[in-house]
Amino acid sequence: MQRDGALQSYDENVLCKAKARFDKMSEAEKVELERNIIAGLPGGEGSYTRDTIRKTIQQFIDLGTEGFREHLFAFLREIIPVAASVNAKMCIHPDDPPFSLFGLPRVVSTASDARALLDACPSPANGLTMCAGSYGARGDNNLVQMVNDFGPSIYFVHLRNVIREADGSFYESDHLDGDNDMVGLVEALLIEEKRRNASADHYLKIPMRPDHGHLMDDELNQEGVKPGYSYAGRMKGLAELRGVIHTMNTIVNR
């Protein structure tokens, strides 16, 4: 809350709840919270301190949303022609989460953001990653419609699910049990693959990963296992998704 403008980023109810929780935390818990926050920020590879991460965040804030967006577009205008020359496909991951934290600008959070990015550098090499967890953390993003609209430009998919809460926060759910229509999303992606296969263009399958998974069984107490990247949890999600894909593939290709 010592960041410039931080008080304007949250309503009074959130600030009161945060203060009450923070006041009850031990020093060790505060250090752990700080470390976890820094690790989740852009470039938070572990070398930042409270002071240096605050300065880095301020650089992005000073750049602003439109400045940040134009820097991204300038980068794409340089690399996309090179990627196209070797038939490589670039696919940008959306902002995670798709709304501002700590005043950081967001430029790949909505369907309109995705359209602006594709229009900024039109090329088959300029594509999208459909991360259902990231885009789906916003209730105003219709994932199935986004696949219908941007299907030819989607080159990679993360099929994770989330449950959104009334205050705008969210948490990761089981892959088939969340607010995102995973079955409808898989169907739309399979229809896009079928379209590609029937077209004169080179048929390009869309790689998929279950992305994150819950900690399960022995991994719950195992040292060194990163939350979200457990082996068993991701295999469980993958198995469930493969069942959906197999079933929907049969329906789509009748």
N, C-alpha and C positions, 0 to 999 in steps of 0.2 A: 504493500500500500504506500510505500515511499516513492514509487514511480510517479513522475509528473503526470497529472491528469487521471491517476488511478481512481480517485474518489468518484469521478464522473462516469466510470465504466460499470458501476454496480449500483443497484438500488439500496435503500437503507435497510431493508429486511435482510438482504444477502450479507451486507456488511456486519450487521449485528450477529447473525449466525456464525459468520467466519470468526469474528472476534471472540465470541463465547467458546468456540471450539479450540481456537489457538491458545487461549488463556489456560485451558485445561491440559494442554500437551506438555510432556516433559521436554527437556532440552534435546535428548536423543531423538525424540519423535519429530521435533522441529527441524533438526539437521537432516533426518531422513526425508521429510516432506520437501525441504529445499532441494535436496539432491535429486529427488524424483521429478520435481518441476523442471529443473534445469535440463535433465536428461531428455525430457519430452519436447523441448523447444528446438527450433531450427538451428542446426549446428551444435547442439548440446552434446558434444562427444565426451564430456567429462572434465575438460580443462577450465571451464568457467567457474568464477566465484560469483557471489551475490553482486558485487560491484561491477565486474566485467560483463555479466549477462545483462545488467540494467543498461549499461552503455550500448551494448549491441542491440538490444531491443529498441532503444531510442533512435538508433541509426535507421531502422526500418520505419519507425513512426515518422521520422523526419522525411523520409523518402515518400511516404504516403501511398495510398492505394493506387492511384493512377501512375505515379512514378514507378512503383513496383511492377505494375502491369506492363508499362512500356519497356522496362528493363528486360522482362521476360520475353516480350515480343521481339526485341532487338536481338536477344540471344537466339531465338528460334530462326530469325531471318538469316543468321550466320550458319547455323548447324543443319537446318533442314535441307538445303540444297546439297550439302555434302552427303547427308544420309540418303537422299534420293538417288544420288549418283552411284551408290553401291547397293541400292534396293533394300536399305535398312528401314525399319519402322520404329519411329519414336512414339512413346505413349506416356503422356504426363499423368502423374498421380494427383488426385485432387487434394486440396487443403485438408488437413486432418488435425483438429476438427474443422468443419466448413463454416466456421464463424470466428470472429476475432477473440484472441486471448491476449491479455496484457497490452492491448492496444495495437497488436501486430496486424498489418493489412492482410487481406485475403483476396485472392484473384482467380482461384479455380475452385469455386464452391457451389456454383449453381449451373443450371442449363445455359443461362445467358452468358456466364463466364466461359463455358466450354465452347459456345458458338463464337464468341469474340476471339478466342484463341485460335480456333480453326480458320476463321476468316482472316486473321492477321497474317497468316502464312499458308495460303492454300497449296496443299501438296499431299499426295498419298502417303508421304513419309511423316506427316504431321498428324499424330493420332492421340487417342485417349486411353487411359486405364479406367475401366469401370469398377471403381472400388465401392461396392454396395454399402460397406460399413461407413465410409467417409461421406459419400453423397447422401446416404440414407439417414445420417444423423440429423439432417434437416427435413422436417415434415413437408416442406414445400417443394422438395425434389421428388418427382415421379420417376422412379428408376426405369420402369418398363417403357414409359414414354421416351425417356432419354435414349434407351437402346433403339427404339423405333426411329428416333430422329437422327442419331449419330452412329447407327450401326456400322456403316462402311468404314468409319474412322476408329472403331474400337479394336484394339489389338491385344489387350490383356484384361483379365477379370479377377477381382478379389471377391469371392462370395462369402462374406461374413455378415452377420446380422446384429442389429442393435434394438434396444427398447428405449424409446424416447419418453422423457418425463415432462410433466406440465411446465416446469420452470426452464425448459430448454436444454437441460442436461440429458445425458444418455449413458447407458452401459451396454456392454456386449452381452448378447444372449446366445443360446444355442443356435446353431446355424439355421434350423428350420422353425424356430420358435421366437419370432421377433416381429417388429413393426414393418419390416421390409417384405414384400411379396416375392419370396425366393423362388417359388414355383413359376410364377409369371415371368420373373426375370430370366430364369433358365430357358423358358419357352421362347422368349423374345430373342435370346442369344442364339438358340438353335435355329430359329427361323432365319436369322442373319447368316449363319453358316450355310444353311441350305441355299439361300440366295446367292452367296458367293460361289458355291459349288456349281450352280446352274449358269453362272455368268461366264462371259468370255475372259474375265480377269483371272489371274493366277489364284487358285483356291488357297486361302490362308485360314487355317483353323485358329480359333481363339483360345490361347492357353488360359488355364484357370488354376487358382490355388484357393484352398479354404481360408487362407490367411491366418487368422488367429484361432486359438482354441483355449478352453478352460483347463486349469490344472486338475489332474485326476490321479487317484490311487497313490502309488509310491512317489510320484512327482510332487505331491502336495508338500512333503517335508524334505524334498531333495535339495541340497545346496547347488546353487549355480543355475537353476532352471528359471528362465525369464518368463514372468507372467505373460500369457498370450502366445508364447512360442513353445509350449510343451509338445512332446511327441504324441502322447496318447490323445490329448484333447484335439489336436489337429487331425489325427487319423480318424477319430470319431466323426468330426465334421466332414472330412473328405468322404468317408463311407456313406454318410447320409446324403451328401450332395451327388455322389455317383449314382445312388439309387434314383434320385429325382431326374438326373440327366438321362439315365437309361430309359426310364419310363416315358419322359417327355420326348425323347428322341424317337421312340416307337410311334408316338402319336403324331409328331410333326412330319415324319417321313412316310406316313401311310400313303 
